[in-house]
Amino acid sequence: MRTWRRSGGAPGTGEWELEVRPRRAIRTAVVVAIAILAFFTVGGVLLRTGSTGVNFRVVDQIAMILIGVLGAGAVLLLTRPRVRAGAAGVSVRNILGDRDYPWSYIRGVSFPDRKSWARLELVDDDYVPMLAIRANDKAHAAAAIERLRELGAHYTAAED
């Protein structure tokens, strides 16, 4: 877990005091993306050398490599999740988007039993999954949840 202040500004100016990203998921996604890219690149290069009776051209080889690039890019989307917290609230970025929640809209943070990631509990009995805080990161995830709870307690007490 990385905890830092950006740009040395005064507290409460919208800077993030906590930023969490998954560790194992990023490493796994990078390895899988490299494997996919290597597989499709080797397959594309060797596509013309077989005797299957099908006439493959250079365009087919390039298309095969581009499919590998697209597949690797799709897997690398799994490296995007991030949770940031500060005076303004919590920003949750999952695979395809991010959303900011003010502290007044947050009821708590939980890590349900047998779930893969934590979730942000909202006041309207809704929740937002936080893919950046994953169970397989163990101590890293526990420290992130604890720090997020500390920040929540600090900033919600300041509002009362």
C-alpha positions as CSV (number, residue, x, y, z in Angstrom):
1,M,0.0,0.0,0.0
2,R,1.3,3.4,-0.9
3,T,0.4,6.3,1.2
4,W,1.5,9.8,0.3
5,R,0.5,13.3,-0.3
6,R,0.7,14.9,-3.7
7,S,2.2,18.2,-4.5
8,G,2.7,19.2,-0.8
9,G,-0.6,21.1,-0.6
10,A,-2.5,21.8,2.5
11,P,-4.7,19.1,4.0
12,G,-8.3,19.2,2.8
13,T,-7.5,20.6,-0.7
14,G,-8.6,17.5,-2.6
15,E,-5.3,15.7,-2.5
16,W,-5.2,11.9,-2.0
17,E,-3.9,10.5,1.3
18,L,-4.2,6.9,0.3
19,E,-3.8,5.1,-3.0
20,V,-4.3,1.4,-3.3
21,R,-3.7,-0.9,-6.3
22,P,-3.7,-4.7,-6.4
23,R,-0.4,-6.4,-6.4
24,R,-0.9,-10.0,-7.4
25,A,-3.6,-9.3,-10.0
26,I,-1.3,-6.8,-11.8
27,R,1.6,-9.3,-11.9
28,T,-0.6,-12.1,-13.1
29,A,-2.2,-9.9,-15.8
30,V,1.1,-8.8,-17.1
31,V,2.4,-12.4,-17.3
32,V,-0.8,-13.6,-19.0
33,A,-0.7,-10.6,-21.5
34,I,2.9,-11.4,-22.4
35,A,2.0,-15.1,-22.9
36,I,-1.0,-14.3,-25.1
37,L,1.1,-11.9,-27.2
38,A,3.9,-14.3,-27.6
39,F,1.6,-17.2,-28.5
40,F,-0.2,-15.2,-31.2
41,T,3.0,-13.7,-32.5
42,V,4.6,-17.1,-32.9
43,G,1.4,-18.5,-34.4
44,G,1.2,-15.6,-36.8
45,V,4.9,-16.0,-37.9
46,L,4.6,-19.8,-38.3
47,L,1.2,-19.7,-40.0
48,R,2.5,-20.0,-43.6
49,T,4.9,-22.9,-42.9
50,G,2.2,-25.6,-42.3
51,S,0.9,-28.0,-44.9
52,T,-2.8,-27.8,-44.0
53,G,-4.0,-27.2,-47.5
54,V,-5.2,-23.7,-46.6
55,N,-3.5,-20.8,-48.4
56,F,-2.5,-18.3,-45.7
57,R,-1.1,-14.9,-46.7
58,V,0.9,-12.1,-45.1
59,V,-2.4,-10.3,-44.2
60,D,-3.5,-13.4,-42.3
61,Q,-0.2,-13.4,-40.3
62,I,-0.6,-9.7,-39.5
63,A,-4.2,-10.3,-38.4
64,M,-3.2,-13.2,-36.1
65,I,-0.6,-10.9,-34.4
66,L,-3.1,-8.1,-34.1
67,I,-5.6,-10.5,-32.4
68,G,-2.8,-11.3,-29.9
69,V,-2.3,-7.5,-29.3
70,L,-6.0,-7.0,-28.7
71,G,-6.2,-10.0,-26.4
72,A,-3.2,-8.8,-24.4
73,G,-4.7,-5.3,-24.2
74,A,-8.0,-6.8,-22.9
75,V,-6.1,-8.7,-20.2
76,L,-4.1,-5.5,-19.3
77,L,-7.4,-3.8,-18.5
78,L,-7.3,-5.8,-15.3
79,T,-4.4,-3.7,-14.1
80,R,-6.6,-0.5,-13.9
81,P,-8.3,-0.9,-10.6
82,R,-7.4,1.7,-8.0
83,V,-8.9,3.2,-4.8
84,R,-7.9,6.7,-3.6
85,A,-9.1,8.4,-0.5
86,G,-8.6,11.9,0.9
87,A,-10.5,14.8,2.3
88,A,-12.9,15.0,-0.6
89,G,-13.9,11.3,-0.2
90,V,-13.1,8.1,-2.0
91,S,-12.4,7.6,-5.7
92,V,-13.0,4.0,-6.9
93,R,-11.6,3.1,-10.4
94,N,-12.6,-0.4,-11.5
95,I,-11.9,-1.9,-15.0
96,L,-14.0,0.4,-17.2
97,G,-14.6,3.6,-15.2
98,D,-14.1,5.5,-12.0
99,R,-16.4,7.3,-9.6
100,D,-16.0,9.7,-6.7
101,Y,-17.9,9.3,-3.5
102,P,-18.0,12.1,-0.8
103,W,-17.6,10.9,2.8
104,S,-21.2,11.9,3.5
105,Y,-22.4,9.3,1.1
106,I,-20.3,6.5,2.5
107,R,-21.5,4.3,5.3
108,G,-18.5,2.0,5.6
109,V,-16.0,-0.4,4.1
110,S,-16.4,-4.1,4.3
111,F,-14.7,-7.3,3.2
112,P,-17.5,-9.9,3.0
113,D,-16.7,-13.6,3.7
114,R,-15.7,-15.6,0.7
115,K,-15.6,-12.6,-1.6
116,S,-12.6,-11.8,-3.8
117,W,-12.5,-8.0,-3.1
118,A,-13.7,-5.4,-0.7
119,R,-16.6,-3.1,-1.1
120,L,-17.6,0.4,-0.3
121,E,-20.9,0.5,1.6
122,L,-23.1,3.5,0.6
123,V,-25.9,5.1,2.6
124,D,-28.7,4.0,0.2
125,D,-28.0,0.3,1.0
126,D,-26.0,0.0,-2.1
127,Y,-22.4,-0.9,-2.5
128,V,-19.5,-0.5,-4.9
129,P,-17.0,-3.3,-5.4
130,M,-13.4,-2.1,-5.0
131,L,-11.4,-4.4,-7.3
132,A,-8.1,-2.8,-6.1
133,I,-8.4,-4.3,-2.6
134,R,-8.3,-8.0,-3.3
135,A,-8.3,-10.9,-0.9
136,N,-5.3,-12.6,-2.4
137,D,-3.1,-9.7,-1.5
138,K,-3.6,-10.6,2.2
139,A,-1.7,-8.2,4.4
140,H,-1.7,-5.5,1.7
141,A,-5.5,-5.7,1.6
142,A,-5.9,-5.7,5.3
143,A,-3.7,-2.6,5.7
144,A,-5.6,-0.8,2.9
145,I,-8.9,-1.5,4.6
146,E,-7.6,-0.4,8.0
147,R,-6.2,2.8,6.5
148,L,-9.4,3.5,4.6
149,R,-11.4,3.0,7.8
150,E,-9.1,5.4,9.6
151,L,-9.6,8.1,7.0
152,G,-13.3,7.5,7.0
153,A,-13.5,7.9,10.8
154,H,-11.3,11.0,10.6
155,Y,-13.2,12.8,7.9
156,T,-16.7,11.8,9.0
157,A,-15.9,13.0,12.5
158,A,-14.8,16.3,11.0
159,E,-18.2,16.7,9.3
160,D,-20.2,16.2,12.5
